[in-house]
Amino acid sequence: MDWNDRRLAATPRGVGISTQVFIAKAKNAEVWDIDGRRYIDFAAGIAVLNTGHLHPKVKTAVSAQLEAFSHSCYQVMPYTGYVALAEKLNQLAPISGPCKSFFLTTGAEAVENAIKIARVATGRAGVIAFSGGFHGRTLMGMALTGKVAPYKIGFGPFPADVYHAPFPCGDISSSGALACLKALFKSSVDPKRIAAMIIEPEQGEGGFYPVPREFMQGLRQICDEHGIVLIADEIQTGFARTGKLFAMAHFNVEPDLITVAKSLAGGFPLSGVIGRAELMDAAAPGGLGGTYGGSPIGIAAALAVLEVIEEEQLCTRANIIGSKIKARLEGLKAGTPQIHDIRGLGAMVAVEFTENGQPSPEFTTKVKTQAQNLGLILLSCGMYGNVIRFLCPLTIEDSVLDEALGMLEQAIKSA
């Protein structure tokens, strides 16, 4: 019995996988499977490895931490790294005034806790999220997520007092989406019952749609008018992916809370919430935290990641990578009528495929399959599964990036 047969026998089908490539080892943007075949990784653990697989500085930091201790539970015996990381993120976050941070393990936990903070700080229960958004697979995360398949089918009922408004993309303009949001206050819920709005600065699973600047600014105005907490879900957009350390810096808009995870710790489980001090202090002692929240291993990795981002100028690097990917795709557009749109901030870039004016998940799957056959790992996304997103490590070498783009071009032409 091979490993895939063993996987099917031992693990539930609900844990879907996008390839049957069993990884054996990795370095920066390259991985090797258990048969020794090399691939270039344009998935990066779903945006987790902005600093690449096993960056030397991250490895060194984690090794040093393992020589000291692996766990104490921060709420039992605190440790200095936790405080040092909070101080750094408070300083770096695009929020004016005093900030505070605390740490958890997964992105979904960060989202859950941001909602908890908003509710306790405002004394309200309602939350508004947006169509196409993705916020995790916990019950509250699924309630907030604006994409039914495959995340929400059969798992309800979901927590109450969650409302969805249209996201401005496609035929929906920013002004139209803002009008729908205001109409929601007339038809469904009093804005004075809304604790928070949560939005990704660029949608991930929804199809890599950046939020239009005027829409984000409109949200800030509405939140200020009604005393609503604005939560930026930066779990996928954070830590240099979009050409800024935090994607909210693109909009000249300050959020009140920011959720972080994924590339924060370079492949080690760590998430967090950063926010205005007066909001973060609303919960009573014991209301926030968790046994594994702020793992010393993840904290050590994250401190190293922030150093790598600064030292290797990964925000600048993200813009260079994104420009290269877009240029290669634009060069293919004339000869590939299926290319409908090329979009994204920094290196958070995607290409959308359509045929006869309709979304084409079939063509998208062909491109992914052809690319994998050539040795390039790609991920799809979008409400119709017709978008390929590019999430290569920002530390990828120029020669490996050029090789990958050659594979991508060949895969698109073959499809």
C-alpha positions in Angstrom: 0.0 0.0 0.0 1.5 3.4 -1.0 1.4 6.5 1.2 -1.7 8.0 -0.5 -3.6 4.7 0.0 -2.5 4.8 3.6 -3.6 8.4 3.9 -7.1 7.6 2.6 -7.4 4.7 5.0 -6.1 6.6 8.1 -7.4 10.2 7.7 -10.9 11.6 7.1 -11.8 12.8 3.6 -12.8 16.2 5.1 -9.1 17.0 5.3 -8.7 17.8 1.6 -5.4 18.0 -0.1 -4.4 19.8 -3.3 -1.6 17.5 -4.3 -0.5 14.0 -3.6 3.1 15.1 -3.3 4.5 13.9 0.1 7.2 16.3 1.1 10.5 14.9 2.4 12.7 18.0 2.7 12.8 21.6 1.8 15.0 24.7 1.4 13.8 28.2 0.8 11.5 27.9 -2.3 12.4 24.3 -3.2 10.9 21.1 -1.9 11.8 17.4 -2.6 9.2 14.6 -2.3 9.7 11.2 -0.8 10.9 9.9 -4.2 13.5 12.6 -4.5 11.7 14.7 -7.1 12.3 18.5 -6.8 9.5 21.1 -7.0 9.4 24.8 -6.8 6.9 25.9 -4.1 4.5 28.6 -5.1 2.1 27.7 -2.3 4.5 28.2 0.7 2.2 26.4 3.1 -0.7 28.7 2.1 1.2 32.0 2.6 3.1 30.8 5.7 6.6 30.9 4.4 7.3 34.5 3.3 10.9 33.9 4.6 11.1 30.5 2.9 11.5 27.0 4.1 13.9 26.8 7.1 15.5 30.2 6.8 18.9 29.9 8.5 18.2 32.7 10.9 14.9 31.2 11.9 16.5 27.7 12.4 19.2 29.3 14.6 16.6 31.1 16.7 14.5 28.0 17.2 17.5 25.8 18.0 18.6 28.2 20.6 15.1 28.2 22.2 15.0 24.4 22.2 18.2 24.4 24.3 16.4 26.6 26.9 12.8 25.4 27.2 9.9 24.4 24.9 6.9 25.3 27.0 5.7 26.7 30.3 2.3 28.2 29.3 2.7 32.0 29.3 -0.1 32.4 31.8 1.7 30.2 34.3 5.4 31.3 33.9 5.8 34.2 31.4 8.9 34.6 29.3 10.7 37.6 27.9 10.4 36.7 24.2 6.6 37.0 24.4 6.9 40.5 25.7 9.7 41.5 23.3 7.6 40.3 20.3 4.5 42.2 21.5 6.6 45.3 21.9 7.9 45.0 18.3 4.5 44.4 16.8 2.9 47.3 18.8 5.6 49.5 17.3 5.2 48.2 13.7 1.4 48.0 13.5 -0.2 50.8 11.3 -2.2 52.0 14.3 -1.5 55.4 16.0 -1.5 55.6 19.7 -0.7 53.0 22.3 -1.1 49.3 21.2 -1.0 46.0 22.9 -0.6 42.4 21.5 -1.1 38.9 22.7 -0.5 35.5 21.1 -2.3 32.4 20.2 -1.7 29.4 17.9 -3.8 29.5 14.8 -5.4 32.2 12.6 -8.9 31.0 13.5 -8.1 31.5 17.2 -6.9 35.1 16.4 -10.2 35.9 14.6 -12.2 34.4 17.4 -10.4 36.5 20.0 -10.6 39.7 18.0 -14.4 39.2 18.0 -14.3 38.5 21.7 -12.4 41.7 22.3 -14.7 43.8 20.1 -17.7 42.5 21.9 -16.4 43.0 25.4 -15.1 46.5 24.6 -18.3 47.7 23.0 -20.9 45.7 24.9 -22.5 44.7 21.6 -22.9 41.4 19.9 -23.3 41.9 16.1 -20.5 41.4 13.6 -20.4 42.3 9.9 -18.2 40.3 7.4 -18.1 40.4 3.6 -18.9 38.1 0.8 -15.9 36.1 -0.4 -14.0 36.6 2.8 -12.3 33.7 4.7 -11.8 33.8 8.4 -11.2 30.2 9.5 -12.8 26.8 10.1 -14.0 27.2 13.7 -17.8 27.8 14.1 -17.3 31.6 14.4 -14.7 31.5 11.6 -17.2 29.7 9.4 -20.0 32.0 10.3 -17.8 35.0 9.3 -16.6 33.3 6.1 -18.4 34.5 3.0 -17.8 31.4 0.9 -20.1 28.3 1.3 -18.2 25.5 -0.5 -16.3 23.7 0.8 -16.1 25.4 4.2 -19.7 25.7 5.5 -21.7 22.8 3.9 -23.3 20.7 6.6 -21.7 22.4 9.6 -24.5 24.7 10.8 -26.1 26.2 12.6 -23.5 28.9 13.1 -23.2 31.6 15.8 -25.9 34.3 15.7 -25.6 38.0 15.1 -23.3 37.6 12.1 -24.2 39.6 9.0 -22.7 39.6 5.5 -22.5 42.6 3.1 -21.3 42.6 -0.5 -17.6 42.9 -1.2 -16.7 45.4 -3.9 -15.4 43.4 -6.9 -16.6 42.4 -10.3 -19.9 44.3 -11.0 -20.1 45.6 -7.5 -18.6 49.1 -7.1 -17.3 50.6 -3.9 -20.1 53.0 -3.8 -22.6 50.2 -4.5 -21.1 48.0 -1.7 -21.2 50.9 0.7 -24.8 51.6 -0.2 -25.6 47.9 0.5 -23.9 48.1 3.9 -26.0 51.2 4.8 -29.1 49.4 3.6 -28.3 46.5 5.9 -28.6 49.0 8.8 -32.1 49.8 7.6 -33.3 46.2 6.8 -31.6 43.8 9.2 -29.7 45.3 12.1 -29.3 48.5 14.1 -25.7 49.8 13.7 -25.7 50.4 17.4 -25.8 46.6 17.9 -22.7 46.0 15.7 -19.5 45.4 17.7 -17.2 45.0 14.7 -16.6 44.7 11.0 -14.0 42.3 9.8 -12.3 42.5 6.4 -9.2 41.1 4.6 -7.2 44.0 3.0 -6.9 41.6 0.0 -9.2 38.6 0.0 -7.4 35.3 0.1 -9.7 32.3 -0.6 -12.2 34.7 -2.2 -9.9 35.3 -5.2 -7.1 37.8 -4.3 -9.2 40.9 -4.7 -7.6 43.9 -3.0 -10.0 46.2 -1.2 -10.5 49.4 -3.2 -9.1 52.3 -1.3 -12.3 54.3 -1.3 -14.2 51.3 0.1 -11.8 50.9 3.0 -12.0 54.6 3.7 -15.8 54.4 3.6 -15.7 51.5 6.1 -13.6 53.6 8.5 -16.0 56.5 8.3 -19.0 54.2 9.0 -17.2 52.5 11.9 -16.3 55.9 13.4 -19.9 57.2 13.0 -21.4 54.3 14.8 -18.7 53.3 17.3 -17.9 50.0 15.5 -14.5 48.3 15.8 -12.7 47.8 12.5 -10.8 44.5 12.4 -8.2 43.9 9.6 -7.7 40.2 9.0 -4.1 40.3 8.0 -3.5 36.6 8.5 -2.7 36.0 4.8 -1.7 39.6 3.8 0.7 40.3 6.6 4.5 40.4 6.9 5.6 41.8 3.6 3.5 39.7 1.3 1.8 42.8 -0.3 4.8 45.0 -0.4 4.1 46.5 3.0 4.7 44.9 6.4 0.9 45.1 6.9 -1.4 45.5 3.9 -3.5 48.1 5.7 -0.6 50.6 5.1 -1.8 50.7 1.4 -5.1 52.4 2.3 -4.2 55.3 4.6 -6.7 53.8 7.0 -6.1 52.6 10.5 -7.8 49.5 11.8 -8.6 49.1 15.5 -7.6 45.5 15.7 -5.3 43.3 13.5 -5.3 39.5 13.4 -2.0 37.9 12.4 -0.7 34.4 11.8 0.7 32.4 8.9 4.1 34.1 7.9 4.5 35.6 11.4 6.6 32.7 12.6 8.2 31.3 9.4 6.4 27.9 9.5 5.9 27.5 13.3 2.4 27.7 14.7 1.8 31.2 16.1 -0.9 33.8 15.8 -1.9 37.0 17.5 -4.1 40.0 17.9 -2.7 43.5 17.8 -4.9 46.5 18.7 -5.5 49.8 20.4 -4.6 49.5 24.1 -8.0 50.6 25.4 -9.7 47.8 23.4 -7.2 45.2 24.2 -7.5 45.9 28.0 -11.3 45.5 27.9 -11.3 41.8 28.8 -10.8 40.8 32.4 -7.7 38.7 33.4 -8.3 35.1 32.3 -10.6 36.1 29.4 -7.8 35.9 26.9 -5.1 33.3 26.3 -4.7 29.6 25.9 -2.4 26.7 26.9 -0.3 26.8 23.8 -0.9 30.5 23.0 2.4 32.2 22.3 4.6 29.1 22.1 8.2 29.9 23.0 9.3 28.2 19.8 7.0 30.2 17.6 7.9 33.4 19.5 11.6 32.8 18.8 10.9 32.1 15.2 8.8 35.3 14.8 11.5 37.5 16.3 13.9 36.1 13.7 11.3 36.5 10.9 10.9 40.2 11.7 14.7 40.6 11.5 14.9 38.8 8.2 12.1 41.0 6.7 14.0 44.1 7.6 17.5 42.9 6.8 16.6 41.4 3.5 14.2 44.2 2.6 11.4 41.8 1.8 8.8 44.5 1.3 10.8 45.8 -1.6 11.4 42.3 -2.7 7.7 41.5 -2.7 7.1 44.3 -5.2 9.8 43.1 -7.5 8.5 39.6 -7.4 4.9 40.7 -8.0 6.0 42.9 -11.0 7.9 40.0 -12.5 4.9 37.6 -12.2 2.5 40.2 -13.6 4.8 41.0 -16.5 5.1 37.4 -17.5 1.3 36.9 -17.4 0.7 40.1 -19.3 3.0 38.8 -22.0 0.8 35.7 -22.3 -2.5 37.5 -22.3 -2.7 38.2 -26.1 -2.2 34.5 -26.9 -4.3 33.2 -24.0 -8.0 34.4 -24.2 -8.7 32.5 -21.0 -6.7 35.1 -19.0 -9.5 37.4 -17.7 -7.7 39.4 -15.0 -4.3 39.7 -13.4 -4.4 41.4 -10.0 -3.0 41.8 -6.5 -0.8 43.9 -4.2 2.9 43.3 -4.1 3.7 39.6 -4.4 0.1 38.6 -3.5 -0.7 38.2 -7.2 -3.4 36.0 -8.9 -4.6 35.3 -12.4 -8.2 34.6 -13.2 -9.4 32.3 -16.0 -12.6 32.4 -17.9 -13.9 30.8 -21.1 -16.9 32.2 -23.1 -17.3 34.9 -20.5 -17.8 32.4 -17.7 -15.5 31.3 -14.9 -13.4 28.3 -15.9 -12.3 26.0 -13.1 -11.6 23.4 -15.7 -8.9 25.4 -17.4 -7.6 26.4 -14.0 -7.2 22.8 -13.0 -5.4 22.0 -16.2 -2.9 24.7 -15.6 -2.3 23.5 -12.0 -1.9 19.9 -13.2 0.5 20.8 -16.0 2.5 23.0 -13.7 2.8 20.2 -11.1 3.9 17.8 -13.8 6.7 20.3 -14.7 7.7 20.6 -11.0 5.8 23.8 -9.9 3.3 23.7 -7.0 0.4 26.1 -7.4 -2.8 26.8 -5.5 -6.2 27.8 -6.8 -8.8 30.0 -5.1 -11.9 32.1 -5.8 -15.6 31.7 -5.4 -15.7 29.6 -8.6 -12.2 27.9 -8.3 -11.0 29.7 -11.4 -8.2 31.7 -9.9 -4.5 30.7 -9.5 -2.7 32.5 -6.7 1.0 32.9 -6.4 2.5 32.7 -2.9 6.2 31.9 -3.5 8.6 32.7 -0.6 9.8 36.3 -0.8 13.3 35.0 -0.3 13.2 33.0 -3.6 16.4 33.3 -5.6 16.1 35.1 -9.0 17.2 32.0 -10.9 14.6 29.8 -9.2 11.9 32.5 -9.8 12.7 32.7 -13.4 12.7 28.9 -13.7 9.2 28.8 -12.1 7.9 31.5 -14.4 9.1 29.5 -17.3 7.2 26.5 -16.0 4.1 28.6 -15.5 4.2 29.9 -19.0 4.6 26.4 -20.4 1.7 25.1 -18.2 -0.6 27.9 -19.4 0.3 27.3 -23.1 -0.1 23.5 -22.7 -3.5 23.9 -21.0 
